[in-house]
Amino acid sequence: MRTNKPWHEDDALWRDLGPMLFSEGRWQKTPEEVGHVLALAAPEAGGAVLDLCCGPGRHSLEFARRGFRVTGVDRTRRYLAEARRRARAEGLAVEFVLDDARRFRRPGAFDLAVNLYTSFGFFEDPADQRRVLAGIHASLKPGGTLVMELMGKEILARVFRERTWDEVDGRILLEERHVTADWSIIENRWILLDGDRRRVFRFRHWIYSAAELTALVRASGFGGVEIRGSLAGAPYDHKAQRLVAVARKEAGKSRPTKGFSRKENAISCITFRNGIMTK
């Protein structure tokens, strides 16, 4: 039965695509990714970390293994249950919170906030993207750092293919995508083949350039914003693999800047594998 709820609130989508999005290979890359984040942000040892849109806790658990006090936030119950199970199995103390990224706010609580693996920009209304960033800004301590990692518009233009397919553990994912609205929106149709089951998922989202993401983050109250082309800190140039923003909350900054242009509101959303549309 069809519903009118947004695609990102479709629990069946996250259930069915979970094995593809969070494969064993992806989990194996997590320690290296977290190490790069810590090198970029340089938080104090044992500080408080917010993992916003944490999914099944891939990064949250690794931060906890390294001695940080971690709060992971996600809206998908299935993923949080998996994250808690893994934390218990390892004896890790991690707080996992069921909440919407637009609503979560814990003023002045965190030294570091991360939004990784293209988990930003899921919302149709640009104002909702601003709410997410405003909540992160409010939740950071003065001097705290935000690290975001997603697919940049410039990178997507370089590697774009209209149709691709991938296979993980016997499941086949067919991906079809179209760029519209003067390179502001990308429309997607994914077909998942799992044995004799065939499921189709459709979604559309905005895409960001480095300049657009920088403007949006700055307008949300952050001071200096540095752009990198990978979590390892590569330059954001013609060889960049990811769009990474490192932003600082300045002391005394408590309110986001008002006024956003349409370009500042461009949203990059879903997922990319090998530089092409997957998480």
GURO-690952 format. One record per residue (C-alpha): residue in three letters; x, y, z. Coordinates in nm, 2 decimals, always signed. Last residue first. Example, Ala and Ser with C-alpha at 12.3 -4.5 7.8 and 13.67 -1.06 7.14 Angstrom:
2
- Ser / +1.37 / -0.11 / +0.71
- Ala / +1.23 / -0.45 / +0.78
END
This chain:
279
- Lys / +2.60 / +0.55 / +0.08
- Thr / +2.54 / +0.48 / -0.29
- Met / +2.52 / +0.70 / -0.59
- Ile / +2.85 / +0.69 / -0.78
- Gly / +3.20 / +0.78 / -0.65
- Asn / +3.28 / +0.41 / -0.60
- Arg / +2.96 / +0.39 / -0.40
- Phe / +2.73 / +0.69 / -0.34
- Thr / +2.44 / +0.76 / -0.12
- Ile / +2.15 / +0.99 / -0.05
- Cys / +2.14 / +1.36 / +0.00
- Ser / +2.30 / +1.67 / -0.13
- Ile / +2.09 / +1.97 / -0.07
- Ala / +2.10 / +2.31 / -0.23
- Asn / +1.99 / +2.57 / +0.03
- Glu / +2.28 / +2.81 / -0.01
- Lys / +2.19 / +2.83 / -0.38
- Arg / +1.83 / +2.92 / -0.30
- Ser / +1.96 / +3.21 / -0.09
- Phe / +1.95 / +3.20 / +0.29
- Gly / +1.88 / +3.48 / +0.53
- Lys / +1.94 / +3.47 / +0.91
- Thr / +2.28 / +3.40 / +1.06
- Pro / +2.26 / +3.13 / +1.32
- Arg / +2.25 / +3.22 / +1.69
- Ser / +2.48 / +3.12 / +1.97
- Lys / +2.82 / +3.24 / +1.88
- Gly / +3.01 / +3.35 / +2.19
- Ala / +3.31 / +3.13 / +2.13
- Glu / +3.32 / +3.03 / +1.77
- Lys / +3.17 / +2.70 / +1.66
- Arg / +3.42 / +2.55 / +1.41
- Ala / +3.35 / +2.39 / +1.08
- Val / +3.52 / +2.10 / +0.89
- Ala / +3.35 / +2.03 / +0.56
- Val / +3.43 / +1.72 / +0.36
- Leu / +3.32 / +1.67 / +0.00
- Arg / +3.43 / +1.33 / -0.12
- Gln / +3.67 / +1.18 / -0.38
- Ala / +3.86 / +1.49 / -0.48
- Lys / +4.09 / +1.45 / -0.79
- His / +3.97 / +1.77 / -0.96
- Asp / +4.03 / +1.97 / -0.64
- Tyr / +3.91 / +1.96 / -0.28
- Pro / +4.25 / +1.90 / -0.13
- Ala / +4.31 / +1.57 / +0.05
- Gly / +4.24 / +1.57 / +0.43
- Ala / +4.21 / +1.20 / +0.49
- Leu / +3.84 / +1.25 / +0.52
- Ser / +3.85 / +1.33 / +0.16
- Gly / +3.84 / +1.64 / -0.07
- Arg / +3.86 / +1.89 / +0.20
- Ile / +3.68 / +2.21 / +0.28
- Glu / +3.75 / +2.43 / +0.58
- Val / +3.47 / +2.64 / +0.74
- Gly / +3.57 / +2.92 / +0.98
- Gly / +3.29 / +3.05 / +1.19
- Phe / +2.97 / +2.86 / +1.23
- Gly / +2.63 / +3.03 / +1.28
- Ser / +2.40 / +2.85 / +1.04
- Ala / +2.48 / +3.09 / +0.76
- Arg / +2.84 / +2.96 / +0.77
- Val / +2.72 / +2.60 / +0.72
- Leu / +2.49 / +2.71 / +0.43
- Ala / +2.76 / +2.92 / +0.26
- Thr / +3.02 / +2.64 / +0.29
- Leu / +2.77 / +2.39 / +0.14
- Glu / +2.70 / +2.61 / -0.16
- Ala / +3.07 / +2.68 / -0.22
- Ala / +3.16 / +2.31 / -0.20
- Ser / +2.88 / +2.23 / -0.45
- Tyr / +2.57 / +2.07 / -0.31
- Ile / +2.31 / +1.83 / -0.45
- Trp / +1.93 / +1.83 / -0.39
- His / +1.72 / +1.52 / -0.35
- Arg / +1.48 / +1.29 / -0.52
- Phe / +1.36 / +0.94 / -0.42
- Arg / +1.22 / +0.62 / -0.57
- Phe / +1.26 / +0.27 / -0.43
- Val / +1.17 / -0.05 / -0.62
- Arg / +1.17 / -0.40 / -0.47
- Arg / +1.21 / -0.73 / -0.65
- Arg / +1.20 / -1.06 / -0.46
- Asp / +1.29 / -1.39 / -0.62
- Gly / +1.64 / -1.39 / -0.47
- Asp / +1.71 / -1.03 / -0.37
- Leu / +1.69 / -0.79 / -0.66
- Leu / +1.68 / -0.42 / -0.54
- Ile / +1.57 / -0.16 / -0.80
- Trp / +1.68 / +0.20 / -0.73
- Arg / +1.52 / +0.49 / -0.90
- Asn / +1.67 / +0.83 / -0.84
- Glu / +1.61 / +1.20 / -0.91
- Ile / +1.89 / +1.45 / -0.87
- Ile / +1.82 / +1.81 / -0.80
- Ser / +2.01 / +2.14 / -0.84
- Trp / +2.20 / +2.07 / -1.16
- Asp / +1.99 / +2.32 / -1.36
- Ala / +1.66 / +2.18 / -1.23
- Thr / +1.73 / +1.81 / -1.32
- Val / +1.99 / +1.54 / -1.29
- His / +1.87 / +1.19 / -1.36
- Arg / +1.95 / +0.86 / -1.18
- Glu / +1.91 / +0.49 / -1.23
- Glu / +2.05 / +0.24 / -0.98
- Leu / +2.03 / -0.14 / -1.00
- Leu / +2.11 / -0.32 / -0.68
- Ile / +2.18 / -0.69 / -0.69
- Arg / +2.19 / -0.91 / -0.37
- Gly / +2.41 / -1.21 / -0.36
- Asp / +2.63 / -1.08 / -0.08
- Val / +2.67 / -0.74 / -0.24
- Glu / +2.62 / -0.68 / -0.61
- Asp / +2.62 / -0.34 / -0.79
- Trp / +2.45 / -0.18 / -1.08
- Thr / +2.49 / +0.15 / -1.27
- Arg / +2.27 / +0.38 / -1.48
- Glu / +2.30 / +0.75 / -1.56
- Arg / +2.67 / +0.77 / -1.49
- Phe / +2.82 / +1.07 / -1.33
- Val / +3.19 / +1.06 / -1.23
- Arg / +3.30 / +1.42 / -1.30
- Ala / +2.96 / +1.58 / -1.24
- Leu / +2.93 / +1.39 / -0.91
- Ile / +3.27 / +1.52 / -0.80
- Glu / +3.17 / +1.88 / -0.86
- Lys / +2.83 / +1.83 / -0.69
- Gly / +3.01 / +1.70 / -0.38
- Met / +2.93 / +1.36 / -0.22
- Leu / +2.91 / +1.37 / +0.16
- Glu / +3.12 / +1.41 / +0.47
- Met / +3.04 / +1.66 / +0.75
- Val / +3.27 / +1.74 / +1.05
- Leu / +3.15 / +1.98 / +1.31
- Thr / +3.39 / +2.12 / +1.57
- Gly / +3.35 / +2.27 / +1.92
- Gly / +3.51 / +2.60 / +2.02
- Pro / +3.20 / +2.70 / +2.21
- Lys / +3.03 / +2.37 / +2.30
- Leu / +2.82 / +2.21 / +2.03
- Ser / +2.45 / +2.13 / +2.06
- Ala / +2.34 / +2.48 / +1.94
- His / +2.55 / +2.44 / +1.62
- Ile / +2.41 / +2.09 / +1.56
- Gly / +2.06 / +2.21 / +1.61
- Ala / +2.11 / +2.50 / +1.37
- Leu / +2.25 / +2.26 / +1.12
- Val / +1.95 / +2.03 / +1.13
- Arg / +1.71 / +2.33 / +1.13
- Arg / +1.88 / +2.48 / +0.82
- Gln / +1.83 / +2.15 / +0.64
- Asp / +1.46 / +2.16 / +0.74
- Ala / +1.43 / +2.51 / +0.59
- Pro / +1.53 / +2.37 / +0.25
- Asp / +1.20 / +2.17 / +0.24
- Glu / +1.24 / +1.83 / +0.07
- Phe / +1.45 / +1.68 / +0.35
- Phe / +1.73 / +1.43 / +0.31
- Gly / +2.00 / +1.69 / +0.30
- Phe / +2.26 / +1.53 / +0.53
- Ser / +2.35 / +1.17 / +0.59
- Thr / +2.61 / +1.13 / +0.31
- Tyr / +2.84 / +0.89 / +0.50
- Leu / +2.91 / +1.12 / +0.79
- Asn / +2.74 / +1.38 / +1.01
- Val / +2.98 / +1.43 / +1.30
- Ala / +2.96 / +1.66 / +1.60
- Leu / +3.26 / +1.72 / +1.83
- Asp / +3.30 / +1.88 / +2.17
- Phe / +2.94 / +1.82 / +2.26
- Ala / +2.68 / +1.94 / +2.52
- Gly / +2.64 / +2.31 / +2.47
- Pro / +2.27 / +2.29 / +2.41
- Arg / +2.12 / +1.94 / +2.35
- Arg / +1.92 / +1.96 / +2.03
- Phe / +1.75 / +1.69 / +1.82
- Arg / +1.45 / +1.82 / +1.63
- Arg / +1.56 / +1.83 / +1.27
- Ala / +1.78 / +1.52 / +1.31
- Asp / +1.47 / +1.33 / +1.41
- Asp / +1.50 / +1.12 / +1.73
- Leu / +1.56 / +0.78 / +1.88
- Val / +1.87 / +0.82 / +2.09
- Phe / +2.17 / +0.59 / +2.14
- Glu / +2.39 / +0.65 / +2.43
- Val / +2.71 / +0.45 / +2.41
- Ala / +2.88 / +0.26 / +2.70
- Leu / +3.07 / -0.02 / +2.53
- Gly / +3.08 / -0.37 / +2.67
- Glu / +3.16 / -0.52 / +2.33
- Ala / +2.84 / -0.73 / +2.30
- Arg / +2.64 / -0.45 / +2.46
- Ala / +2.75 / -0.20 / +2.20
- Arg / +2.67 / -0.43 / +1.92
- Arg / +2.32 / -0.49 / +2.05
- Arg / +2.27 / -0.12 / +2.10
- Ala / +2.37 / -0.04 / +1.74
- Glu / +2.14 / -0.31 / +1.61
- Ala / +1.85 / -0.18 / +1.80
- Leu / +1.94 / +0.17 / +1.68
- Tyr / +1.93 / +0.05 / +1.32
- Arg / +1.59 / -0.11 / +1.35
- Arg / +1.44 / +0.19 / +1.53
- Thr / +1.53 / +0.43 / +1.24
- Arg / +1.52 / +0.79 / +1.35
- Asp / +1.88 / +0.83 / +1.44
- Val / +2.10 / +0.98 / +1.71
- Gly / +2.43 / +0.85 / +1.85
- Thr / +2.56 / +1.00 / +2.17
- Val / +2.93 / +0.92 / +2.25
- Arg / +3.16 / +0.97 / +2.54
- Phe / +3.50 / +0.92 / +2.38
- Gly / +3.75 / +0.65 / +2.49
- Arg / +3.87 / +0.52 / +2.15
- Arg / +3.63 / +0.22 / +2.16
- Ala / +3.35 / +0.48 / +2.20
- Phe / +3.45 / +0.66 / +1.88
- Glu / +3.45 / +0.32 / +1.70
- Leu / +3.10 / +0.24 / +1.83
- Ser / +2.96 / +0.58 / +1.72
- His / +3.11 / +0.54 / +1.37
- Arg / +2.92 / +0.22 / +1.27
- Gly / +2.63 / +0.28 / +1.51
- Pro / +2.35 / +0.11 / +1.31
- Gly / +2.25 / +0.44 / +1.15
- Cys / +2.43 / +0.73 / +1.32
- Cys / +2.22 / +1.01 / +1.17
- Leu / +2.39 / +1.26 / +1.40
- Asp / +2.70 / +1.12 / +1.58
- Leu / +2.75 / +1.36 / +1.87
- Val / +3.08 / +1.32 / +2.05
- Ala / +3.17 / +1.42 / +2.41
- Gly / +3.54 / +1.44 / +2.49
- Gly / +3.76 / +1.16 / +2.62
- Ala / +4.07 / +1.29 / +2.45
- Glu / +4.03 / +1.65 / +2.35
- Pro / +3.90 / +1.70 / +2.00
- Ala / +4.15 / +1.73 / +1.71
- Ala / +3.89 / +1.79 / +1.43
- Leu / +4.08 / +1.68 / +1.12
- Ala / +4.29 / +1.41 / +1.28
- Leu / +3.99 / +1.28 / +1.48
- Val / +3.79 / +1.25 / +1.15
- His / +4.08 / +1.07 / +0.98
- Gly / +4.10 / +0.82 / +1.27
- Val / +3.72 / +0.77 / +1.25
- Glu / +3.75 / +0.69 / +0.88
- Glu / +4.04 / +0.44 / +0.94
- Pro / +3.85 / +0.26 / +1.21
- Thr / +3.53 / +0.25 / +1.00
- Lys / +3.67 / +0.08 / +0.68
- Gln / +3.59 / -0.27 / +0.80
- Trp / +3.23 / -0.18 / +0.86
- Arg / +3.20 / -0.08 / +0.49
- Gly / +3.34 / -0.41 / +0.38
- Glu / +3.10 / -0.60 / +0.61
- Ser / +2.81 / -0.43 / +0.43
- Phe / +2.63 / -0.13 / +0.57
- Leu / +2.45 / +0.03 / +0.27
- Met / +2.39 / -0.30 / +0.09
- Pro / +2.27 / -0.50 / +0.39
- Gly / +2.06 / -0.20 / +0.50
- Leu / +1.88 / -0.15 / +0.17
- Asp / +1.58 / -0.37 / +0.27
- Arg / +1.54 / -0.24 / +0.62
- Trp / +1.62 / +0.13 / +0.54
- Leu / +1.37 / +0.12 / +0.25
- Ala / +1.11 / -0.07 / +0.46
- Asp / +1.13 / +0.20 / +0.73
- Asp / +1.01 / +0.46 / +0.49
- Glu / +1.07 / +0.79 / +0.67
- His / +1.35 / +0.89 / +0.43
- Trp / +1.11 / +0.85 / +0.14
- Pro / +0.87 / +1.11 / +0.27
- Lys / +0.52 / +0.99 / +0.38
- Asn / +0.24 / +0.99 / +0.13
- Thr / +0.17 / +0.62 / +0.16
- Arg / +0.14 / +0.34 / -0.10
- Met / +0.00 / +0.00 / +0.00
END
